[in-house]
Amino acid sequence: MSTIAIHVEDAVARVMLDRPDKRNAINDDMRAELTAAFAAFDADPSVRVVVLTGAGSAFCAGGDLSASPSPDPQRPRIVEPLDQFSKPVIAAINGLAFGGGLELALACDLRIAATGARFALPEVRIGSLPGSGGTQRLPAVVGPSLAAQMILTGEPIDAARALAAGLVTALCEPDRLIDTAMAHARTIARNAPLAVIAAKRALRMAAGTHRAENLDFERKLFNELALSEDRNEGRRAFREKRQPVFKGR
């Protein structure tokens, strides 16, 4: 069964994360399908913009912890398909964007949210840290103070705070979200495609959030924590729906 749904119209590909029973948490199948889809869009000149959203009540809850795969330093970042993509991506955030889900949204070029959306990087609560660019991209978008608050406490912010901080560019009622995102996408798609691709490259350089050494350092810390006792305890506590007991080792 596919974990994503794809619809293409008016030079815009709409990609929906489609595991609503898991709040669209990303497992290895979804990683593979997203990688294949974005590679195909990059090679297809008829696709000029992508809109990324989620099925059901969540945008994406991050990595699927219920699958509990063994730590694997070679596992690609959740955002890798987007990092390698040359064309604009708009996140239509229909609900919670937590952990890797927020990192996925941060890897998009524009973010539009429903009024009930919430945003968090809660990894410290399970003995980890954001490992797909969150520590690098969030400060660049919302500023260092709010980023530190979100990353160090793990607490969520609501859609109104996200709009005020610049994390999203617009809010709309849930039933208008996709139409609003598609309208933005069509506006971009009408522009000269080579100019849009060049502009995206320049914007990424200006933001400085795709520097390989910074992302590699974040991933190194993520992989070190993945082998800690606290990380294992955090994952067990999450699956058992209890408060973790951390011992600092």
N, C-alpha and C positions, 0 to 999 in steps of 0.2 A: 504494500500500500504506500502510495506516495505521501511524503511529508510536507510537500509544498504544492500550491495550485498556481498556475500561470495563465494569464489572459493578456493578449496583445491587441491593441487598437490605437489608431491615430499616432503611430510611431512610439507609443508608450507601452512598456511591458509592466503589467501589474503582477507582483509576486506576493502570494499570501502564505505565511507560515501556517501549516495546517495540522497542528496537533492540539486542538482546543482542550481535550481532556487532560493534557499535561501543561496547560497554559503556554503552549507552543515552545516548550523547552527543547533545546537543540541536542539531538543525539547524533551518532555517527552517520546515520542514514540522511538526516537533514543536512549535515555538513557536506556530504557528497553531492546531494541534489542541488544545493545552493551553488557549490563550486561549478558543477556542470552547467547550470542555468546561466550564471553570470559569464562564464566563458563563451557560451553560445550567443548571448546578447552582445558581447564585445565584438564578436566576429560578424555580426549581422548589421549591415549599415541601415536597414529599415527600422531598427530599434535605436532610438536616440535618448530616451530617458527611462528610468525604472522607478516604479512606486512600490515600496516594500511595506507590508502591513501584516496583521495577524488575524487568525480566525477566532471567533468567540469573544470572550471578555478580556483577553490579554494580548498585548503586542508580542512579548516574549519574556519568559521568566528566567532566561539564561541557559546555562548548561544543564542537562538532565542529570541531576544527582541521584535519582532513583535507579539509574542504570549502573551507577557505581563502577565505572571502568577503572582499571589499575592506572596509576600515574604513568603518563607517557610523554616524555619531553619532546617527542617527535610529532605529537598530535598538533595539527595546525591550529592557529588562533581562530576563534569563532568568526572573526571579521575578515579573514584572509581573502575570501572571494570579493569583498567590497574594496579592500585595499589594492587589489590588482586590477580593478575595474576602471576604465578610462572615462566612462560617461556619467552624467549626473544621476544621483539616486536620492529620492525623496522618501523619508520615513513618514508613514501615516500611522501615528501611534494611537491605537484604539483603546488601549488599557494599560495595565502595568508594564513597565519596561525596567526589569530588575537584572542586576548582575550583567551577564553577557548580553542580555537583551538591551540594556542601556548602552553597552559598548557597541552593539550592532547599530543602534540609532545614531550614536556619536560618529560612526564611520560613514554615515550618509551625509550628503551635502546640504540638505534642508530637512527640517523636522517640523511637522505639523501634528498637533495632538488634539484628541477629544478632551472635553472639559473634565472628564473623570479620570484621566490618565494619572499615573503616579510613576515616580522615577527613583531608583536607588541603586547603589553599589554596596550590597550587604555582605561582601565576602569575608570581612574581618569577623563576622559573627559565627563563621564556621571554620575559622583558622586559616583563611587564605587571603588573597588580595586580588584585585582585578588583573587579569592576565592577558587581555585582548585590547590593550591600549587605553583602558579607562583612566589610569593614573596620569597619562600624558594628554589625552584629549579633553577630559572634563575641565581641568584648570584653564585650558586655552579657550573654552567656550563660556564658562560661568565665572571665571576668576578663581584665584587660589584660595580665598577664604571659604567660599561656599563649597568648593571642591574638597577641601580638607574636612569640613564638617560632614559632608556626605560620605567620604571614604573612610574616615576614622570612626564615625559613629555607626555607619551602616543604615542610618535612618532615611526614610523616603521623604521626598518633597512632592507637593501636589502640582497640578497643572498650572495654577495661577502663579506659583513661585517659579516654576520652570519658565514661563513666559517672561516674567519680570527679569529673570537672570539671563535671558537670551538663549536658554537651552532649546526652546522651540520658538519658531517665528510667528506662529498663529495658533489660536484655539478656535474650535468650532464644536457645535453639538454633534454627538456621535453619528446621527443619521446624515450629516453633511460632510463627514470627514473624507470619504473617498472622493466624492465629487470635488471638494476643495483641493485635495492633493492632485487629482487628475487635471484640474484647471491650471494649476501651477505647472504641471508636467507638460501639458500641451503648449503653454506659452514658451517654455524652454525649447521644446521640440521644433517650434517654428523658426528658431534662430539658426544661424549657419553652424552646421555640426562640427566642423573643424575648429571654429572659433570657440564654441562651447567647451570642447575637449581641452583646448589650450588654456582657456580661462580656469577650468577646474584644476589643471596642473599648477598654474600660477597661484591659485588660492591655497592649495595644499602646501606649497613652498612657503607662502607667507605665514600660514598658521604654524608651521614647524612641528606639526604633530605626527608626521610620518617619518621622522628621522630613525633610521634603522637601529642606530646604537641605543637610542632611548627605549624603543620598543623591545629590543633584545635584553636590555637591563631589567626592565619590568618582567619579562618572561623568565629570566634567570631567577629572580626572587620568587616568582610564582612557582617554578619547578622545585626550588628548595623547600618552600612551605608544603608542597604536595607530599613530601616525604616525612613530614613531621608528625609526631603523635597527636598534636593538637588538631591538625587537619583531619586525620582519621577519626578522631573523636567528634569533630564538627560534623562530618558527613554521617556518622552513625546517629548522632543526636537528631540531625535533620530527618533522617529516614524514620527514626523512632518517635518523632514529634515530641522531643523533650529538650530541656535546657542543657547545653553542653557544659562539661566540666573541664576547663583548660588548665594545663599544668606547666605551660611555658617550655615545652620540649617536644 
